[in-house]
Amino acid sequence: MKIATLLLFVVAPFFLLAQTDLPKGMSTEESALLQSGLYSFPTATAGIATPPPAPVRTMAEWEELQALAVTWVSYKPIMAQLILHAKAECEVVVICADSNAVKLELLNQYALPNLDNVTFLHAPYNSVWMRDYGPNPVYANEVDSLYFVDWIYNRPRPNDDLVPNAIGSFLNVPVYTTTEAPSDLVNTGGNFLPDGMGTAFASELILEENRPGNSYGVSAKTEPQIDQIMSDFMGIDRYVKMPVLPYDGIHHLDMHWSLLDEETFIVGEYPAGVSDGPQIEANLQYVLANYMSPFGTPYKVVRIQMPPSATGSFPPSAPYRTYANMVFVNKTLLVPTYYQQYDTTNLRVLREALPGYKVVGINCNSMISAGGALHCITKQIGVNDPLLIQHQPLRDVVDYYEPFEVNARILHRSGVAAAQLWYTTDTSLGYSPVAMTLTDALTDTWTGQIPALQSDAAIFYYIEATAQNGKTLVRPLPAPAGYWKFEAAFTPVSGVQDVPAAAPLRMEAIFPNPAAAITCIPVESAGSVDGMIELTDMLGRAVQTVFAGRIPRGSSKYFIHADRFEAGVYLVRLRTEHHQEVQKLIVR
């Protein structure tokens, strides 16, 4: 246990300094203050107002952590459980006003067995929502010096906005800030999901809050200008943005979407046609149709239920209960929970998707009405000496008789001394090692081969790397308890039923409908056929040609941006030489 004191003096309206249970969104008083134009957001004196001096890479949330940062102010029973589980994995930095009082609460009231691996940092704060205002870790030249990037927080909470500087000073990490034009940028951590390979996902809130006439006093930005700032400060070269949802209120993507690894989304799912379900699904299908994973292959999707209230209500008439608002802490995954009937299923889904991780549920019913859960009240801080292992897991194969090639990108600032591939067909019997060799120095690619098999088997494997300075790391982080797995089959599965003939060409139900943003038009076709999809008004006059060309066999999806049209009723018409059908679309 360590205690540090950092004195930061800021000038702010009294009510901002007095409130401690601020919601994730803005309070009534804060909204009035922002609209009055009297509040001034922190300036360049809060940090280095230029981009980092070297190209940077934003850390992914599943990478190795030195610390997890939290603020001790609200939802203390939940925070105590979070600290208990997190401190078993890394240091927990607790921002607080009185460390002696916090220690007594944790040890006596919340019965923590000890305060090992807990550091108390005295610094001013306004709220518990560390995710949104905390420091964003980036690495120079991918795996070199650790820097923090601090955006302008999208709340008039001056003490929160300076917390990254407190943490940066304590850990001796430089803090770069987007506070000075032309790089002044408002952003929030709950609406930023990076993959560690230069891609990040967000809702279009980032565009709304930096547009002309914004309430934050920042210079107006176009989308390309925002993208350039994120490239300069964060190393993000692909910034994927989705329409905001009708009912989530704060429009932070982490309330229904997360990343399990570089190629896997976990996406919240409502019952068909309920609440934000249609828009979430339309956004997802748009991303899947227009973007590939950083490995150049389609993304994978794991779906997780969005539960109702105890009375069966969904947003907007109930809080936004979400399991996607989870946080990686090295080999542990902390997940918000609500009711056993949903918890059991969703925790099982996560354990199956992340074998070897310790998946811990923490009941968040007492805080979810404030608009956030576990991801919202934490911030991961990467290690100072990262050993980066990036790998696309092998997929299932049939009738494949050659050795299985495993490639990984492995980097360390001192260089990589060696790498090994560990594999087995039975985890109870242990793993066998295979040396990996550097096969492409330009891309830092290391390659190893799992020997060929002659019969059906499941293959489990992981990668271990050693840096020139002696540091060793495995991926997945919980290996050998954690692993990647694929199936190799050599004989047809018995009892396979005939696949029914494909259905004729049809346009399935458009969603969401009514529509206000990205809207998906699903089409099923028994064969490849020339066709056209067009949007018309109710009199049949053309408004937009959505698609014209060859409709492929099987499932395909087409998209319109409903926010580009006037509110009203439209017709979506699918036509081929021998087929025509129409659906009505309501634009809000």
Secondary structure, 3 states (H helix, E strand, C coil): CEEEECCCCCCCCHHHHHCCCCCCCCCHHHHHHHHHCCCCCCCHHHCECCCCCCCEEECCCCCCEEEEEEECCCCHHHHHHHHHHHCCCCEEEEEECCHHHHHHHHHHHCCCCCCCCEEEEECCCCCCCHHHHCCEEEEECCCCCEEEEECECCCCCHHHHCHHHHHHHHHCCCEEECCCCCCCCECCHHHCEECCCCEEEEECHHHHCCCCCCCCCCCCCCHHHHHHHHHHHHCCCEEEEECCCCCCCCCCHHHCEEEEECCEEEEEECCCCCCCHHHHHHHHHHHHHHCCCCCCCCCEEEEEECCCCCCCCCCCCCCCCCCCCCEEECCEEEEEECCHHHHHHHHHHHHHHCCCCEEEEEECCCCHHHCCCCHHHCEEEECCCCCEEECCCCCCEECCCCCEEEEEEEECCCCEEEEEEEEECCHHHCCEEEEEEEEECCCCEEEEEECCCCCCEEEEEEEEEEECCCCEEEECCCCCCCCEEEEEECCCCCCCCCCCCCCCCEECCCECCCECCEEEEEEEECCCEEEEEEEECCCCCEEEEEEEEEECCEEEEEEEEHHHCCCEEEEEEEEECCCEEEEEEEEC
